[in-house]
Amino acid sequence: MAIEKLSTRHLLGIKDINRDDIELIFETADNFKEVINRPIKKVPSLRDITIANIFFENSTRTKLSFELAEKRLSADVINFAASSSSVSKGETLIDTVNNILSMKVDMVVMRHPYAGAGQFLSKHVNAQIVNAGDGAHEHPTQALLDAFSIRQKLGTVAGKKVVIVGDILHSRVAVSNILCLQRLGAEVMVCGPTTLIPKHIEQLGVKVEHNLIKALNWCDVANMLRIQLERQDIKYFPSLREYAMMYGLNKKILDSLNKEIVVMHPGPINRGVEITSDVADSKQSIILEQVENGVAIRMAVLYLLASQR
């Protein structure tokens, strides 16, 4: 694989990369998808690289996906759970990471509850940082794998209409997706209750719709987001049942549309709330493809960043 360079040394957010970077990540991921579908799924690309996965928030899918990507590339992997570490005893973020780096770690994959934590860290430690989600700010690898999955399913992202439905206010996935999709030439709409749509979001160049049926009739792709109850400090809607009635996607709604749309979900799914099981498991759903593509995209990101060391 011929190494071309990303324009950045870290992956902190979609706002920090350009369209050429995204296309290069996609081309690299295409090659890695072939690798992970072979009988022998490993390549020695990062054999001399040590990567620390530092998660200050709980994560199952993203953590597993990164760890699998790292092992497929033959990197040495350290997993660090902050809840059981010295962070809980009052150690600072910089001290924690510098202690890990003193063990000769080359790259840090970090999830943190505070927006901008990766940016802050990149200025203070001598390692490459990959943002695996910072608060309600950005989740760049999720946005990349979502756009990559649309490209795989529909041939291109440019000119497609994508609606992001649900808890936009608390979602790092929504922000990164909007930036990534627009950079690739898609039109983006957000849909949800007024209380869960950020004020002034139109300034990002997105359409806003509060009627789910109208939004679904407009789009080619619907990305259904989870209601993030753990980030909600007040009640944003009366009940989950009412939310599901107004904004949940079921098979009856899907079949009533005047066209066939692609259904996505970044997971984990609250079945029966934002999406029903018969939709999640339908042929229009690409949720499992998103999971598979997540490993290939994260392999591509780590490989391209490591080539800049």
KOLKEZA-559405 format. One record per residue: x, y, z of N, C-alpha, C in turn; residue in one letter; residue number from 1. Coordinates in pm, whole numbers. Last residue first. Example, Ala and Ser with C-alpha at 12.3 -4.5 7.8 and 13.67 -1.06 7.14 Angstrom:
2
[pt [1285,-225,708],[1367,-106,714],[1290,3,787],S,2],
[pt [1319,-569,780],[1230,-450,780],[1320,-330,780],A,1],
END
This chain:
309
[pt [515,920,1191],[600,933,1309],[745,960,1270],R,309],
[pt [341,874,989],[393,1011,1002],[490,1028,1118],Q,308],
[pt [238,625,1005],[334,649,896],[396,788,903],S,307],
[pt [47,646,1201],[176,587,1237],[282,611,1130],A,306],
[pt [-167,748,1052],[-103,832,1152],[36,779,1188],L,305],
[pt [-227,524,893],[-187,650,829],[-118,744,929],L,304],
[pt [-296,331,1090],[-188,306,994],[-135,437,934],Y,303],
[pt [-516,451,1215],[-395,420,1293],[-275,402,1202],L,302],
[pt [-697,468,996],[-657,588,1070],[-525,564,1144],V,301],
[pt [-726,195,921],[-675,294,826],[-622,418,898],A,300],
[pt [-839,83,1152],[-709,33,1102],[-645,138,1011],M,299],
[pt [-1079,224,1148],[-983,250,1257],[-845,194,1223],R,298],
[pt [-1195,115,916],[-1168,260,924],[-1065,289,1032],I,297],
[pt [-1218,-157,991],[-1136,-118,874],[-1099,29,879],A,296],
[pt [-1394,-137,1211],[-1259,-195,1229],[-1168,-150,1115],V,295],
[pt [-1622,-26,1091],[-1554,44,1199],[-1413,-6,1221],G,294],
[pt [-1725,-213,920],[-1648,-102,861],[-1571,-23,967],N,293],
[pt [-1864,-370,1107],[-1749,-426,1032],[-1661,-315,976],E,292],
[pt [-2058,-180,1186],[-1968,-240,1285],[-1843,-296,1216],V,291],
[pt [-2190,-129,945],[-2122,-19,1015],[-2020,-75,1113],Q,290],
[pt [-2305,-377,898],[-2198,-332,808],[-2119,-217,872],E,289],
[pt [-2503,-368,1092],[-2391,-462,1110],[-2275,-430,1017],L,288],
[pt [-2668,-163,981],[-2609,-148,1115],[-2490,-243,1135],I,287],
[pt [-2815,-111,759],[-2672,-144,738],[-2596,-135,871],I,286],
[pt [-3146,-203,660],[-3054,-164,767],[-2910,-203,732],S,285],
[pt [-3301,-315,473],[-3265,-175,452],[-3165,-124,556],Q,284],
[pt [-3362,-565,563],[-3260,-556,456],[-3221,-412,427],K,283],
[pt [-3385,-545,930],[-3438,-551,793],[-3327,-539,689],S,282],
[pt [-3326,-515,1194],[-3285,-642,1132],[-3332,-655,987],D,281],
[pt [-3436,-269,1256],[-3292,-289,1280],[-3241,-413,1206],A,280],
[pt [-3706,-323,1204],[-3633,-229,1119],[-3482,-252,1132],V,279],
[pt [-3772,-506,1400],[-3796,-547,1261],[-3732,-448,1162],D,278],
[pt [-3710,-364,1636],[-3627,-477,1595],[-3646,-514,1449],S,277],
[pt [-3730,-3,1593],[-3784,-133,1633],[-3696,-245,1578],T,276],
[pt [-3578,283,1736],[-3588,192,1620],[-3644,58,1671],I,275],
[pt [-3589,430,1964],[-3562,502,1840],[-3579,415,1715],E,274],
[pt [-3736,196,2107],[-3741,340,2135],[-3715,414,2004],V,273],
[pt [-3708,-61,2021],[-3841,-21,2063],[-3852,125,2103],G,272],
[pt [-3377,-86,2136],[-3482,-144,2052],[-3619,-107,2108],R,271],
[pt [-3142,118,2142],[-3252,98,2235],[-3369,45,2152],N,270],
[pt [-2821,14,2036],[-2961,39,1999],[-3051,23,2122],I,269],
[pt [-2514,194,2095],[-2599,76,2111],[-2746,111,2087],P,268],
[pt [-2531,275,1738],[-2530,183,1851],[-2487,252,1980],G,267],
[pt [-2564,428,1510],[-2428,413,1561],[-2416,317,1679],P,266],
[pt [-2755,316,1239],[-2759,345,1383],[-2617,327,1437],H,265],
[pt [-2949,352,934],[-2824,335,1008],[-2849,362,1156],M,264],
[pt [-3114,258,638],[-3127,286,782],[-2995,254,852],V,263],
[pt [-3203,391,325],[-3103,315,401],[-3115,356,547],V,262],
[pt [-3532,364,171],[-3420,439,228],[-3324,344,302],I,261],
[pt [-3734,350,-107],[-3659,269,-12],[-3541,350,40],E,260],
[pt [-4033,558,-118],[-3906,507,-173],[-3839,421,-68],K,259],
[pt [-4246,661,13],[-4259,649,-132],[-4132,601,-199],N,258],
[pt [-4328,471,312],[-4254,575,240],[-4263,553,90],L,257],
[pt [-4439,259,444],[-4532,360,392],[-4462,468,309],S,256],
[pt [-4234,104,547],[-4306,52,430],[-4400,156,367],D,255],
[pt [-4162,265,768],[-4065,238,661],[-4136,193,533],L,254],
[pt [-4393,251,926],[-4350,380,871],[-4257,357,751],I,253],
[pt [-4386,-26,983],[-4505,33,920],[-4469,167,854],K,252],
[pt [-4147,-60,1118],[-4161,-118,983],[-4281,-57,909],K,251],
[pt [-4045,251,1283],[-4092,113,1280],[-4118,69,1136],N,250],
[pt [-3864,477,1465],[-3881,425,1329],[-3925,279,1337],L,249],
[pt [-3980,735,1683],[-3930,599,1664],[-3960,550,1523],G,248],
[pt [-4096,979,1729],[-3969,978,1656],[-3907,838,1639],Y,247],
[pt [-4346,944,1855],[-4323,1060,1768],[-4201,1043,1676],M,246],
[pt [-4328,707,2002],[-4447,731,1918],[-4421,841,1816],M,245],
[pt [-4090,747,2143],[-4098,638,2045],[-4216,657,1950],A,244],
[pt [-4170,956,2314],[-4063,978,2216],[-4073,873,2104],Y,243],
[pt [-4358,822,2469],[-4403,931,2381],[-4299,961,2274],E,242],
[pt [-4186,641,2595],[-4298,591,2515],[-4347,699,2418],R,241],
[pt [-4020,803,2739],[-3962,728,2627],[-4073,676,2535],L,240],
[pt [-4183,1121,2811],[-4152,980,2840],[-4090,916,2717],S,239],
[pt [-4159,1409,2766],[-4239,1351,2875],[-4201,1207,2912],P,238],
[pt [-3824,1542,2729],[-3952,1500,2670],[-4027,1420,2778],F,237],
[pt [-3618,1617,2884],[-3630,1687,2756],[-3757,1648,2682],Y,236],
[pt [-3550,1667,3220],[-3638,1594,3128],[-3655,1676,2999],K,235],
[pt [-3194,1713,3284],[-3335,1746,3304],[-3418,1665,3205],I,234],
[pt [-2953,1606,3213],[-2969,1645,3354],[-3112,1689,3386],D,233],
[pt [-2840,1359,3012],[-2952,1451,3028],[-2976,1482,3175],Q,232],
[pt [-2660,1164,2971],[-2610,1302,2961],[-2720,1405,2985],R,231],
[pt [-2800,927,2992],[-2692,950,3089],[-2635,1091,3083],E,230],
[pt [-2973,926,2776],[-3029,959,2907],[-2919,990,3009],L,229],
[pt [-2966,981,2476],[-2854,972,2571],[-2900,1014,2711],Q,228],
[pt [-3118,789,2239],[-3147,892,2339],[-3044,876,2452],I,227],
[pt [-2933,723,1938],[-2982,680,2070],[-3014,803,2157],R,226],
[pt [-3030,808,1603],[-2943,818,1721],[-3014,771,1847],L,225],
[pt [-3034,691,1281],[-3117,700,1402],[-3027,699,1525],M,224],
[pt [-3009,817,977],[-2920,773,1083],[-2991,798,1216],N,223],
[pt [-3131,743,665],[-3172,789,798],[-3077,730,902],A,222],
[pt [-3092,845,330],[-3035,770,443],[-3087,830,573],V,221],
[pt [-3234,1004,166],[-3189,875,110],[-3142,783,222],D,220],
[pt [-3525,1209,270],[-3386,1156,274],[-3363,1032,188],C,219],
[pt [-3791,1291,268],[-3688,1377,205],[-3557,1302,181],W,218],
[pt [-3930,1107,415],[-3964,1120,272],[-3862,1204,196],N,217],
[pt [-3818,1162,663],[-3789,1033,599],[-3824,1036,450],L,216],
[pt [-3925,1415,719],[-3779,1397,710],[-3744,1269,635],A,215],
[pt [-4199,1357,730],[-4147,1452,629],[-3997,1432,609],K,214],
[pt [-4195,1187,954],[-4241,1136,823],[-4190,1226,710],I,213],
[pt [-4108,1356,1168],[-4027,1241,1124],[-4067,1193,984],L,212],
[pt [-4089,1692,1201],[-4183,1586,1163],[-4106,1470,1101],N,211],
[pt [-3903,1884,1235],[-3954,1822,1357],[-4054,1711,1328],H,210],
[pt [-3597,1971,1082],[-3735,1922,1062],[-3781,1854,1191],E,209],
[pt [-3352,2175,941],[-3412,2128,1066],[-3558,2090,1039],V,208],
[pt [-3051,2146,747],[-3195,2172,756],[-3245,2119,891],K,207],
[pt [-2728,2298,804],[-2818,2183,800],[-2964,2231,801],V,206],
[pt [-2527,2485,843],[-2570,2456,705],[-2660,2335,694],G,205],
[pt [-2469,2563,1091],[-2380,2459,1035],[-2421,2422,893],L,204],
[pt [-2678,2724,1152],[-2553,2790,1113],[-2449,2691,1062],Q,203],
[pt [-2873,2561,1249],[-2881,2596,1106],[-2752,2662,1058],E,202],
[pt [-2838,2561,1519],[-2770,2454,1445],[-2774,2479,1294],I,201],
[pt [-2950,2744,1698],[-2857,2795,1596],[-2786,2685,1515],H,200],
[pt [-2987,2509,1963],[-3019,2640,1905],[-2910,2676,1803],K,199],
[pt [-3008,2155,1902],[-2936,2273,1954],[-2983,2402,1886],P,198],
[pt [-3285,1963,1978],[-3214,2023,1864],[-3141,2147,1916],I,197],
[pt [-3440,1881,2186],[-3317,1804,2161],[-3241,1851,2036],L,196],
[pt [-3667,2037,2190],[-3580,2040,2309],[-3447,1969,2287],T,195],
[pt [-3799,1968,1954],[-3736,2100,1965],[-3635,2105,2079],T,194],
[pt [-3728,1627,1861],[-3806,1725,1937],[-3729,1857,1947],P,193],
[pt [-3587,1592,1525],[-3610,1550,1663],[-3698,1651,1732],G,192],
[pt [-3342,1594,1274],[-3484,1579,1306],[-3497,1530,1450],C,191],
[pt [-3136,1756,1031],[-3152,1697,1164],[-3300,1697,1198],V,190],
[pt [-2987,1691,712],[-3101,1743,789],[-3094,1680,929],M,189],
[pt [-2750,1756,456],[-2781,1701,589],[-2900,1772,652],V,188],
[pt [-2614,1644,151],[-2705,1738,218],[-2746,1676,350],E,187],
[pt [-2264,1581,79],[-2402,1539,108],[-2482,1656,163],A,186],
[pt [-1992,1632,36],[-2090,1678,-62],[-2232,1631,-40],G,185],
[pt [-1804,1582,224],[-1808,1488,111],[-1920,1521,12],L,184],
[pt [-1856,1773,410],[-1725,1778,344],[-1722,1688,220],R,183],
[pt [-2101,1679,504],[-2096,1803,425],[-1965,1813,347],Q,182],
[pt [-2013,1452,645],[-2103,1437,530],[-2101,1561,441],L,181],
[pt [-1853,1573,848],[-1796,1476,753],[-1882,1464,627],C,180],
[pt [-2031,1739,990],[-1909,1794,929],[-1854,1702,820],L,179],
[pt [-2227,1551,1072],[-2265,1669,992],[-2142,1721,918],I,178],
[pt [-2070,1372,1227],[-2137,1327,1104],[-2172,1444,1013],N,177],
[pt [-1993,1532,1443],[-1890,1479,1353],[-1951,1434,1220],S,176],
[pt [-2253,1582,1553],[-2164,1692,1511],[-2062,1643,1410],V,175],
[pt [-2351,1319,1609],[-2421,1409,1518],[-2329,1518,1465],A,174],
[pt [-2172,1213,1799],[-2184,1149,1667],[-2246,1245,1566],V,173],
[pt [-2219,1352,2025],[-2091,1380,1956],[-2094,1320,1816],R,172],
[pt [-2528,1470,2137],[-2459,1370,2055],[-2329,1420,1993],S,171],
[pt [-2713,1622,2265],[-2612,1557,2350],[-2519,1466,2270],H,170],
[pt [-2874,1722,2053],[-2817,1813,2154],[-2702,1750,2232],L,169],
[pt [-2986,1516,1912],[-2877,1591,1848],[-2801,1672,1954],I,168],
[pt [-3143,1256,1947],[-3085,1343,2050],[-2963,1416,1994],D,167],
[pt [-3299,1226,1627],[-3290,1193,1768],[-3228,1300,1854],G,166],
[pt [-3155,1160,1310],[-3277,1169,1390],[-3247,1140,1536],V,165],
[pt [-3032,1296,1025],[-2987,1243,1154],[-3101,1269,1253],I,164],
[pt [-3059,1225,683],[-3122,1284,801],[-3068,1214,926],V,163],
[pt [-2907,1300,379],[-2896,1221,502],[-2967,1295,616],V,162],
[pt [-2892,1266,41],[-2963,1339,148],[-2967,1250,272],K,161],
[pt [-2606,1290,-182],[-2706,1214,-105],[-2768,1301,5],K,160],
[pt [-2405,1437,-301],[-2541,1451,-354],[-2647,1374,-279],G,159],
[pt [-2155,1204,-211],[-2188,1333,-275],[-2330,1331,-331],A,158],
[pt [-2113,943,-154],[-2180,1025,-51],[-2229,1156,-112],V,157],
[pt [-2162,646,-354],[-2103,777,-329],[-2179,846,-215],T,156],
[pt [-2264,388,-330],[-2164,419,-434],[-2093,551,-414],G,155],
[pt [-2429,303,-129],[-2490,383,-236],[-2391,425,-346],L,154],
[pt [-2266,143,40],[-2402,101,7],[-2455,172,-117],K,153],
[pt [-2022,277,62],[-2023,136,25],[-2161,93,-25],Q,152],
[pt [-2109,528,149],[-2036,516,21],[-2040,372,-29],R,151],
[pt [-2210,454,399],[-2300,511,297],[-2238,497,159],I,150],
[pt [-1971,374,519],[-2079,275,501],[-2182,323,399],S,149],
[pt [-1833,614,528],[-1776,503,451],[-1884,398,421],F,148],
[pt [-1993,750,711],[-1985,799,573],[-1930,690,480],A,147],
[pt [-1941,587,938],[-2079,607,889],[-2078,651,742],D,146],
[pt [-1666,610,971],[-1721,478,937],[-1865,489,887],L,145],
[pt [-1652,886,1028],[-1582,831,911],[-1641,695,872],L,144],
[pt [-1797,902,1266],[-1843,976,1147],[-1780,919,1020],A,143],
[pt [-1631,746,1429],[-1770,704,1405],[-1825,773,1280],Q,142],
[pt [-1398,895,1436],[-1394,765,1367],[-1535,711,1343],T,141],
[pt [-1479,1140,1577],[-1443,1138,1434],[-1444,1002,1366],P,140],
[pt [-1676,1272,1761],[-1644,1129,1759],[-1602,1099,1615],H,139],
[pt [-1707,1568,1970],[-1680,1498,1843],[-1652,1350,1865],E,138],
[pt [-1893,1650,2207],[-1821,1734,2110],[-1800,1664,1976],H,137],
[pt [-1985,1571,2448],[-2085,1582,2341],[-2025,1659,2225],A,136],
[pt [-1683,1403,2530],[-1809,1463,2573],[-1914,1459,2464],G,135],
[pt [-1515,1279,2274],[-1492,1371,2387],[-1622,1444,2420],D,134],
[pt [-1391,998,2115],[-1513,1059,2168],[-1480,1149,2286],G,133],
[pt [-1141,919,2060],[-1245,815,2050],[-1376,864,2110],A,132],
[pt [-889,1075,1896],[-1007,1104,1978],[-1113,996,1955],N,131],
[pt [-559,996,1915],[-681,968,1838],[-798,987,1933],V,130],
[pt [-243,1148,1917],[-370,1128,1987],[-482,1099,1887],I,129],
[pt [99,1070,1950],[-13,1098,1860],[-144,1060,1929],Q,128],
[pt [295,1237,2200],[241,1116,2137],[130,1158,2044],A,127],
[pt [396,1409,2423],[467,1376,2299],[420,1241,2244],N,126],
[pt [159,1647,2552],[232,1520,2558],[290,1486,2421],V,125],
[pt [31,1891,2509],[112,1874,2630],[188,1742,2639],H,124],
[pt [-135,1903,2295],[-42,2016,2313],[56,1993,2427],K,123],
[pt [-297,1685,2321],[-204,1687,2206],[-101,1799,2218],S,122],
[pt [-463,1754,2536],[-356,1656,2556],[-251,1664,2445],L,121],
[pt [-640,1934,2413],[-558,1976,2526],[-437,1884,2541],F,120],
[pt [-761,1758,2230],[-691,1878,2184],[-593,1927,2290],Q,119],
[pt [-885,1580,2408],[-781,1533,2315],[-696,1648,2263],G,118],
[pt [-1072,1748,2537],[-968,1681,2615],[-852,1634,2525],A,117],
[pt [-1287,1866,2410],[-1157,1928,2392],[-1044,1861,2468],G,116],
[pt [-1533,1788,2653],[-1504,1834,2517],[-1366,1898,2513],A,115],
[pt [-1500,1517,2879],[-1495,1662,2857],[-1456,1697,2713],Y,114],
[pt [-1489,1240,2906],[-1621,1307,2917],[-1619,1455,2885],P,113],
[pt [-1299,1066,2655],[-1302,1148,2775],[-1437,1221,2784],H,112],
[pt [-1092,826,2506],[-1229,874,2523],[-1236,947,2656],R,111],
[pt [-804,791,2300],[-864,837,2425],[-1011,873,2411],M,110],
[pt [-518,635,2213],[-659,642,2172],[-737,676,2299],V,109],
[pt [-191,730,2153],[-295,722,2255],[-432,733,2189],V,108],
[pt [128,596,2065],[0,652,2024],[-103,631,2135],M,107],
[pt [359,494,2180],[370,582,2063],[241,658,2033],D,106],
[pt [512,444,2496],[391,431,2414],[397,534,2301],V,105],
[pt [711,409,2701],[742,409,2557],[621,374,2470],K,104],
[pt [643,460,2951],[659,317,2919],[681,299,2768],M,103],
[pt [584,719,2947],[720,686,2993],[748,537,2977],S,102],
[pt [315,718,2883],[412,741,2775],[555,707,2817],L,101],
[pt [206,685,3138],[189,578,3038],[293,592,2927],I,100],
[pt [278,929,3247],[324,804,3311],[313,686,3215],N,99],
[pt [139,1098,3077],[286,1100,3076],[344,976,3143],N,98],
[pt [-126,1039,3153],[-80,1003,3019],[72,1003,3012],V,97],
[pt [-126,1132,3422],[-167,995,3388],[-107,953,3254],T,96],
[pt [-51,1400,3391],[35,1307,3467],[3,1162,3432],D,95],
[pt [-273,1495,3241],[-136,1500,3184],[-44,1403,3256],I,94],
[pt [-487,1451,3424],[-486,1387,3293],[-345,1382,3234],L,93],
[pt [-379,1406,3769],[-424,1485,3653],[-414,1404,3525],T,92],
[pt [-516,1208,4036],[-406,1235,3943],[-458,1311,3821],E,91],
[pt [-720,1132,4210],[-690,1275,4195],[-575,1307,4101],G,90],
[pt [-796,876,4214],[-730,923,4337],[-685,1068,4324],K,89],
[pt [-887,825,3966],[-989,830,4071],[-930,874,4204],S,88],
[pt [-644,808,3844],[-727,925,3813],[-833,941,3921],V,87],
[pt [-535,564,3900],[-498,674,3989],[-575,803,3960],S,86],
[pt [-819,348,3810],[-681,397,3804],[-656,508,3905],S,85],
[pt [-1066,256,3741],[-990,174,3836],[-845,221,3846],S,84],
[pt [-1156,440,3558],[-1233,424,3681],[-1157,344,3786],S,83],
[pt [-994,421,3333],[-970,529,3429],[-1041,507,3561],A,82],
[pt [-832,153,3202],[-966,197,3242],[-952,298,3356],A,81],
[pt [-637,77,2934],[-635,151,3059],[-775,199,3090],F,80],
[pt [-444,-151,2751],[-578,-101,2782],[-580,-43,2923],N,79],
[pt [-201,-157,2504],[-224,-143,2648],[-364,-87,2667],I,78],
[pt [-60,-351,2244],[-177,-277,2294],[-180,-277,2447],V,77],
[pt [143,-345,1959],[133,-383,2100],[28,-293,2163],D,76],
[pt [5,-425,1630],[58,-331,1730],[57,-397,1868],A,75],
[pt [-100,-571,1416],[15,-625,1492],[79,-526,1587],S,74],
[pt [-335,-501,1305],[-216,-434,1250],[-88,-476,1321],L,73],
[pt [-512,-639,1463],[-504,-678,1321],[-379,-618,1254],R,72],
[pt [-481,-486,1693],[-425,-622,1691],[-416,-676,1548],K,71],
[pt [-613,-252,1620],[-471,-246,1661],[-407,-384,1651],E,70],
[pt [-873,-348,1574],[-798,-282,1466],[-648,-282,1496],A,69],
[pt [-937,-435,1833],[-929,-533,1725],[-848,-476,1607],L,68],
[pt [-939,-189,1964],[-847,-294,2008],[-828,-399,1898],E,67],
[pt [-1144,-51,1830],[-1006,-1,1826],[-907,-112,1860],F,66],
[pt [-1360,-223,1900],[-1327,-198,1759],[-1183,-148,1744],S,65],
[pt [-1369,-206,2179],[-1342,-335,2114],[-1295,-316,1970],L,64],
[pt [-1431,69,2200],[-1308,15,2261],[-1270,-118,2195],K,63],
[pt [-1679,83,2071],[-1566,161,2020],[-1434,104,2072],T,62],
[pt [-1840,-101,2228],[-1815,-120,2085],[-1692,-46,2035],R,61],
[pt [-1809,0,2501],[-1793,-141,2464],[-1752,-150,2318],T,60],
[pt [-1721,227,2751],[-1740,203,2608],[-1725,54,2584],S,59],
[pt [-1720,481,3001],[-1749,344,2960],[-1769,336,2809],N,58],
[pt [-1445,708,3003],[-1589,684,3002],[-1610,540,2957],E,57],
[pt [-1181,713,2973],[-1230,776,3095],[-1382,767,3105],F,56],
[pt [-959,503,2832],[-1102,534,2830],[-1147,583,2968],F,55],
[pt [-701,462,2630],[-730,524,2760],[-875,572,2758],I,54],
[pt [-494,244,2485],[-636,281,2481],[-674,331,2620],N,53],
[pt [-181,289,2344],[-255,283,2470],[-399,328,2447],A,52],
[pt [36,109,2134],[-82,198,2142],[-151,178,2276],I,51],
[pt [347,86,1983],[269,55,2104],[158,159,2119],T,50],
[pt [492,-57,1692],[417,54,1753],[342,5,1876],I,49],
[pt [604,-248,1532],[692,-181,1628],[623,-67,1702],D,48],
[pt [395,-333,1365],[461,-430,1454],[546,-363,1562],R,47],
[pt [203,-236,1191],[238,-157,1311],[310,-244,1415],L,46],
[pt [190,-431,976],[211,-288,949],[257,-207,1071],S,45],
[pt [157,-705,935],[260,-659,1031],[284,-508,1028],P,44],
[pt [-187,-816,954],[-74,-765,875],[29,-707,973],V,43],
[pt [-432,-1077,985],[-332,-987,1043],[-232,-941,940],K,42],
[pt [-607,-1273,910],[-659,-1136,915],[-557,-1034,963],K,41],
[pt [-629,-1531,703],[-532,-1474,798],[-555,-1323,798],I,40],
[pt [-857,-1536,534],[-843,-1635,642],[-742,-1588,748],P,39],
[pt [-989,-1199,488],[-904,-1312,449],[-899,-1414,563],R,38],
[pt [-1116,-976,571],[-1202,-1083,518],[-1122,-1202,466],N,37],
[pt [-922,-799,638],[-998,-859,749],[-1100,-964,702],I,36],
[pt [-823,-729,379],[-739,-800,476],[-824,-872,580],V,35],
[pt [-1033,-586,269],[-991,-711,204],[-911,-796,302],E,34],
[pt [-1027,-372,440],[-1147,-457,440],[-1117,-591,373],K,33],
[pt [-789,-249,374],[-794,-324,499],[-919,-410,509],F,32],
[pt [-864,-125,134],[-760,-228,133],[-766,-314,260],N,31],
[pt [-1055,56,234],[-1093,-42,130],[-994,-158,128],D,30],
[pt [-894,215,398],[-990,123,461],[-1039,18,361],A,29],
[pt [-766,364,202],[-685,276,287],[-775,172,354],T,28],
[pt [-983,508,105],[-907,420,14],[-825,318,93],E,27],
[pt [-1055,649,342],[-1149,554,278],[-1075,457,186],F,26],
[pt [-829,809,384],[-869,712,487],[-962,607,427],I,25],
[pt [-845,961,149],[-728,875,172],[-760,769,278],L,24],
[pt [-1084,1101,194],[-1074,1010,79],[-958,912,96],E,23],
[pt [-1005,1253,417],[-1116,1157,429],[-1109,1055,316],I,22],
[pt [-801,1412,308],[-772,1322,420],[-878,1213,429],D,21],
[pt [-950,1557,122],[-845,1465,74],[-807,1365,182],D,20],
[pt [-1112,1714,291],[-1173,1609,208],[-1070,1508,157],R,19],
[pt [-934,1749,610],[-997,1796,487],[-1051,1679,404],N,18],
[pt [-965,1788,969],[-917,1718,850],[-994,1767,726],I,17],
[pt [-1076,1913,1187],[-931,1930,1167],[-878,1859,1043],D,16],
[pt [-1338,1840,1209],[-1311,1980,1173],[-1163,2004,1142],K,15],
[pt [-1330,1586,1307],[-1349,1601,1163],[-1317,1744,1120],I,14],
[pt [-1064,1558,1553],[-1202,1586,1513],[-1210,1599,1362],G,13],
[pt [-818,1446,1596],[-889,1504,1711],[-1035,1532,1679],L,12],
[pt [-574,1266,1511],[-714,1271,1467],[-797,1315,1587],L,11],
[pt [-253,1421,1433],[-348,1359,1526],[-484,1347,1455],H,10],
[pt [-125,1540,1227],[-49,1439,1302],[-138,1362,1399],R,9],
[pt [-267,1600,901],[-260,1622,1045],[-185,1510,1113],T,8],
[pt [-300,1528,644],[-256,1666,665],[-239,1698,814],S,7],
[pt [-157,1206,570],[-267,1289,618],[-213,1429,644],L,6],
[pt [25,1092,283],[20,1148,418],[-111,1220,446],K,5],
[pt [47,762,148],[29,906,130],[6,963,268],E,4],
[pt [212,474,78],[177,564,187],[165,707,135],I,3],
[pt [81,206,-102],[161,329,-108],[116,425,0],A,2],
[pt [84,-118,0],[0,0,0],[89,124,0],M,1],
END
